[in-house]
Amino acid sequence: MEKKIKISELPDFDMAQYLKSEEDIAAYLSMVIADGDTSELAYALGVAAKARGMSEAAARARLAARF
């Protein structure tokens, strides 16, 4: 018998963690725009902004490690 998993036990999903490059962000936003849901687009823009912030922080950390 399979063990049932409660929803509360599932890990949180954060799309921003999977948007590693500007190309990833552009593809994600293009798919959302194609769906035509303006409320989803507003959410996706926030995800894209978060992803860009994460990418910039990672780039700064790599730069700081060189010095």
N, C-alpha and C positions, 0 to 999 in steps of 0.2 A: 504494500500500500504506500502511496506517495505521501510524503509529509506536506501538509498544507502550510503555506507561508502567509502570514498576516501582512497586509499592506503596510502597516506601521514598521515592519521589520525590513522592508525593502530600502536600499540605499537611495538617497536623493539623486535625481538626475539634473545635471547642469549643462545645458547645451553649450555654454560659453567655453567649457573645458575642451570641447571637441573642435572649436574653431581656432586653428593654429596659425592661419595665415590670412592675408587679405583676400586671397582667392577663395578660401573656405567661407569667409564672411560674405563675400559677394554671391557665392552659390547659394548659401542659406537664405539671404535676403531675396534673391531672385525667385526661389521656390515659394517663399511666403507671399511675395507680390503676385506671383502667378495664381495663387489660391484665391486672391481677391478679398481677403478678410482684413479689414482695416484695423480691427482691434488686435488681431494676431500680428500685424505689421508693427503696430506700436510696441508690442511686447518684444518682437524680434529686434527692433532697433535698440532696445535696452540691452538685450543679450549681446548684440554686436558691440555696443559700447563697452560692456563688461569684458568681452573677449579682447578687445583692443587694449584695454587697461592691463589685462593679465599678460598680454604679449609684450607690452612696453616694460612692465615690471621684470619679466623674464630677461628681456634684452639688457636692461640696466644691470641686473644681477650678473649676467655673463660679462658685461663690460667691467664692472667693479672687480670681478674675480681676476681679471687680467692685470690689475695694478697692485 
